[in-house]
Amino acid sequence: MTDMTEGGPVRTPGPEKDLLETTPRKSPGTRRGGGDPATRGRTTIADGVVEKVAGLAARDVLGVHTLGSGLSRTFGAVRDRVPGGSKSATRGVKAEVGELQTALDLEIVVDYGVSIADVAKAVRENVIAAVERMTGLEVVEVNIAVSDVKLPEEEDEEPETRLQ
């Protein structure tokens, strides 16, 4: 029980409890568990996730014919034709992922007639923007190896298959 005096509420002894005094008080703006929800836990991103994002971003650049070396493309073409197989978005991409940063190595084939330096610059910019936007990781480097040039009269290196 409380009495109002000049100094404010004063608790007088008695068996009943004042509801205001027994209820825990929360300061405005605080949440259960304390702190910002975004800081409660860890997020880990697998190398394969970063590789997919980077591979798709690299393929979007005009002048990039495909990713990967001739051998990996040949094996990939065979795998793509096997029932249940799918095109690998990570072919030609290798990522090393840390807690806050990532580094990427890409192997690309460019179309004949394009400036390799311009294509490499555009790939680097597109990959960095996509990976940083989607993962929140800082991309410290993107190394690009141009393994081949696709000539207009060349057919794609997909082996003949006996399966129909």
N, C-alpha and C positions, 0 to 999 in steps of 0.2 A: 504494500500500500504506500502511496506517495502523497506528500503534502506539498502544496505550492507555497513558497515563502518568497521573500524578496530576492534571495540568491538563486532561485530556481528550484527544481524538484529535489526533495530531501526524502530519503528512505527512512521510514519509521519501522521499528521492529514489529514483526508480526508473522504469523504462520503462513499467510498467503504469499505467493511469489509474483513479482511484477513481470508480466509477459515481455516487456521491452528489455528488461535486464537479463533474462535467461535465454533469449534468442540470440544466436551468434550473429554478429554484424558483419556485413560485407561492404567493403568500400565500393563506390560506384566504378564501373569499368573493369572490375576483375572478374575472372571466370573460374569455374571449377578446375582444379588441377594446376592452376597457376600458369601464367605466361601465355604467350601466343601459341595457338594450336599448330602453326606451321613449324614450330621448333620442338615439338614433342615427337621425337622419333627420327629415324634415318631413312633416306631413300637411296637405294643402290640401283644403278643402271648397268645392265649387262653389256659386254663388248658388242654382242650381236645386235643389240638395239641401236647403238651408235653407228654400227656398220651399215645397217639397213637405211637409216636416215641419210647417211652420207652417200650411199650408193644411189638412192633415188634422187637426191639433190644433184649429183654429178651427171646422171643420165638426162636431166632436164636441160642441160646446157647445150646450145646449138653448136654443132661441130664434134660432139662426142658421139662416136659411132656405137661403142660398147665399152664395157669394163672387163678387165682380166686379160691374161696372156692367151696366146693361141691354144696352148694345152688346156688351160682351165676352161676356156670357151668350148673346146671340143668335148671335154668330159661333161660340162654343163649342158650342152646340147643333147647328149645321150641321156643324161638324167632327166631333162625336161620331157623327153619322149616316153619315158617309163610311166606306166599308169600310176597315179598317185604322186608323181614327181611334179615339181613346180619350178618356175624360173627363180633363180637365186638372186635376190636383191643385194646380197653381200659379196657376190663374185667380184674379185678385183679390189676389194676393200679390206683393210686390216686396221683395227682400232686398238689402242691401249687406253683403258679408262681408269682413272684414279678417282678419288673422292670428289675433287673439285675441277679437275682438268682432264683433257683427252688429247691424244695425238693420233693422226690418221695418215695412212699410206694408201694411195690409190694407184692402180695400174689401168691406164685407159688406152683405147684405140681411137684415133681421130680420123675424121673424114679428110680425104685428099682436097687440097686447095685452101684450107683454113689456116689461119695463123696459129701455130702451136702455142706460142707464147700467150696470145690472147685467149685461147681456149683454156689453157692451164690457169690463167688469172681468173677467168670467169668461173671455172670449176671451184677453185680455191674460195672465192668470195661466196658462191652459192652454198657450198658445203658448210663453211663456217657459219653463215647466217642461219641455215636450217638446223644444224646441230645445236648451236647455242640457244636458239629460240625454243626448240623442242625439249632439250634436256636440261638447260640451265648450266651446263658444263662450259668452262672456258676452253676453247680450242687453241692449243699452244702452237701447233704446226700441222700443216697439210702438205705432205710430200707427194708429188705427182710424178709417176714414171710413164712416159709414153712408149708403149711397147710395139705399136704398129700404126700404119696408116692404111685406111680402107680406100682402095682405088675404086673408081666408079664401075669398072668392068668386072671387078672381082665379085664372086658369089660369096654369100656368108658361109663360114666354115661349119656347116652343119652336116654331119655324115649322113649318108643314105641309110634308111632304116628298112628292115625287112618286115616290120610290123605295120599293119594298116589299121 
